[in-house]
Amino acid sequence: MKNKYTIALVALMSITATSCTDFLDRSSALQVNAESLFENESSADAALKGVYDGITIGNFCGRNTMMRQDLKGPDYMLYNNGGGEYCTVEYAYRESSTTYGEAGEIWLPGFEIIKDANNFIYYAEKLEQTANVKDMIAQAKACKAYAYLELTKTFCYPPAIVKLDSKYDLGLPLMKTRDDNIEAIVNPPKRATAVETMDYIKQLFTEALADLDASRKDVG
């Protein structure tokens, strides 16, 4: 009788182990990887919406967007209204032994958009290059260019100032491809010049315009 129980127990453990192995070998229904997002044009379109989603972040492209260039001109004054400074910390540069200026809530979301756009372009270029896929890649390039433009408005001198002296010619790290983003993890990139940054923005917008669907209506 004891041997029967032993044999039954071993058989049960064997079945359980096999079941566990099968379970562990299966992909979760909730698991999503980059390749599965780009199986076809329809799934790629869903991934493109993720690129657009980054632009909607309030700190990066919210109500204060228009202030960024004005802050660099003589027509803008930062004042205290009795309850604290009128602008948020991203726009109020204060530096002392205990305080410092920061703009992480603009810098980080901007480069998140750029990273997402680079990932999208990398995988979308592996699909059959139909007019629709080219249009989606063009949209991703436009999103990337827009992110760089907003970052430039905040962290770079205006072109007119740059022309006065080369010491003002400080641009942004140019993450042109997915590989650049991966490399940046171990080797932090240096900032390009402001001129190089603006040239790259123009290049992205030009490439985007060339492949955007011309039949799309102008909806603002």
C-alpha positions in Angstrom: 0.0 0.0 0.0 2.8 2.4 0.9 4.5 1.7 -2.5 1.2 2.6 -4.3 1.1 5.9 -2.5 4.7 6.6 -3.4 4.2 5.8 -7.1 1.1 8.0 -7.1 2.9 10.9 -5.5 5.8 10.6 -7.9 3.4 10.6 -10.9 1.6 13.6 -9.5 4.8 15.5 -9.1 5.9 14.6 -12.6 2.6 15.9 -14.1 2.8 19.1 -11.9 6.4 19.7 -13.0 5.5 19.3 -16.7 2.5 21.6 -16.3 4.7 24.2 -14.6 7.3 24.0 -17.4 4.6 24.4 -20.0 3.2 27.4 -18.1 6.6 29.1 -17.7 7.3 28.6 -21.4 4.2 30.4 -22.4 4.0 34.1 -23.0 1.7 36.0 -20.8 -1.4 37.3 -22.5 -0.5 40.7 -21.0 3.1 40.6 -22.1 3.9 43.1 -24.9 7.2 43.5 -26.6 8.4 45.8 -29.3 8.2 43.2 -32.1 4.6 42.4 -31.3 3.7 46.1 -31.5 4.9 46.2 -35.0 3.4 43.1 -36.5 1.4 45.1 -39.0 0.3 48.7 -39.8 -2.6 48.6 -37.4 -0.5 47.7 -34.4 2.1 50.2 -35.5 -0.5 52.9 -35.5 -1.3 52.1 -31.9 2.4 52.4 -31.0 2.5 55.8 -32.8 -0.2 57.1 -30.4 2.2 56.4 -27.6 4.7 58.8 -29.2 2.0 61.5 -29.3 1.0 60.7 -25.8 4.3 62.1 -24.5 3.7 65.5 -26.0 0.5 65.9 -23.9 2.5 66.1 -20.7 1.5 69.4 -19.1 5.0 70.4 -17.8 6.5 69.9 -21.3 3.7 71.2 -23.6 1.2 72.8 -21.3 0.0 76.3 -20.6 3.5 77.6 -19.9 4.9 76.6 -23.3 4.6 80.1 -24.7 6.5 81.7 -21.8 9.8 79.9 -22.6 11.0 82.3 -25.3 9.6 85.3 -23.6 11.7 84.6 -20.6 14.8 85.2 -22.7 13.7 88.5 -23.9 13.5 92.0 -22.3 9.7 92.1 -22.5 9.1 89.6 -19.6 9.4 90.3 -15.9 9.3 87.7 -13.2 7.4 89.1 -10.2 6.1 88.1 -6.7 2.4 88.3 -6.3 2.5 88.0 -2.5 1.8 84.2 -2.5 5.1 83.2 -4.2 6.7 83.7 -7.5 4.4 83.8 -10.5 6.3 81.3 -12.5 7.0 77.7 -11.6 10.4 76.5 -10.6 11.2 75.4 -14.2 11.3 79.1 -15.3 12.6 80.8 -12.2 16.3 80.4 -12.0 17.4 80.9 -8.4 20.9 80.1 -7.2 22.4 80.4 -3.8 24.1 78.2 -1.2 20.8 76.5 -0.5 18.8 76.8 -3.7 19.5 76.1 -7.4 17.8 76.5 -10.7 16.4 73.3 -12.3 14.3 72.3 -15.2 14.1 68.5 -15.0 10.4 68.5 -15.7 11.1 69.9 -19.2 14.3 68.1 -20.0 13.3 64.6 -19.1 9.9 64.5 -20.8 11.4 66.0 -23.9 14.0 63.3 -24.3 11.4 60.7 -23.4 9.5 61.8 -26.5 12.7 61.7 -28.6 13.5 58.2 -27.3 10.0 56.9 -28.1 10.1 58.4 -31.6 13.5 56.8 -32.2 12.1 53.4 -31.1 9.0 53.8 -33.3 11.1 54.8 -36.4 13.5 51.9 -35.8 10.7 49.2 -35.8 8.4 50.9 -38.3 11.2 50.9 -40.9 11.2 47.1 -40.7 7.7 47.0 -42.0 6.8 47.0 -45.7 7.2 50.7 -46.7 3.7 51.5 -47.8 2.5 55.0 -48.1 0.7 54.6 -44.7 3.8 53.4 -42.9 5.9 56.2 -44.4 3.3 58.6 -43.2 3.5 57.2 -39.7 7.3 57.5 -39.7 6.9 61.0 -40.9 4.6 61.8 -38.0 7.1 60.3 -35.5 9.9 62.5 -37.1 7.6 65.6 -36.7 7.0 64.7 -33.0 10.7 64.3 -32.5 11.4 67.6 -34.2 8.8 69.3 -32.1 10.3 67.9 -28.9 13.7 69.3 -29.9 12.2 72.6 -30.7 10.6 73.0 -27.3 13.9 71.9 -25.6 15.8 74.4 -27.7 13.5 77.2 -26.6 14.3 76.4 -23.0 17.9 75.4 -22.9 19.6 77.2 -25.9 20.2 80.8 -26.7 18.2 82.4 -29.5 19.9 82.3 -33.0 20.5 86.0 -33.0 22.5 85.8 -29.8 24.4 82.7 -31.0 25.6 84.7 -34.0 27.2 87.3 -31.7 29.6 85.0 -30.0 30.5 81.4 -30.3 30.4 81.0 -26.5 26.6 81.1 -26.7 26.6 78.3 -29.3 25.4 75.5 -27.0 22.7 73.2 -28.3 21.4 69.8 -27.2 22.5 66.1 -27.2 21.4 64.8 -30.6 19.8 61.4 -30.2 19.3 60.6 -33.9 18.7 56.9 -33.7 17.6 54.2 -31.3 21.3 53.1 -31.1 22.2 56.6 -29.9 19.7 56.2 -27.0 21.2 52.8 -26.1 24.8 54.1 -26.3 23.8 57.1 -24.0 23.1 54.7 -21.2 26.7 53.9 -20.8 28.3 57.0 -22.5 26.4 60.2 -21.7 26.3 62.3 -24.9 27.8 65.7 -25.2 25.7 68.7 -26.3 25.9 69.6 -29.9 26.1 73.3 -31.0 23.0 75.4 -31.2 23.5 75.6 -35.0 23.8 71.9 -35.3 20.7 71.4 -33.2 18.6 73.8 -35.3 19.9 72.2 -38.5 18.8 68.8 -37.3 15.3 70.2 -36.4 15.0 71.6 -39.9 16.2 68.2 -41.3 13.5 66.3 -39.4 10.7 68.6 -40.4 11.8 68.5 -44.0 11.9 64.7 -44.1 8.5 64.6 -42.3 6.9 66.9 -44.9 8.2 64.8 -47.7 6.4 61.7 -46.6 3.3 63.0 -44.8 0.0 62.0 -46.4 -0.8 64.9 -48.7 -4.5 64.1 -48.7 -4.8 64.8 -44.9 -7.0 67.8 -44.3 -5.6 70.8 -42.4 -7.2 70.5 -39.0 -4.9 72.8 -37.1 
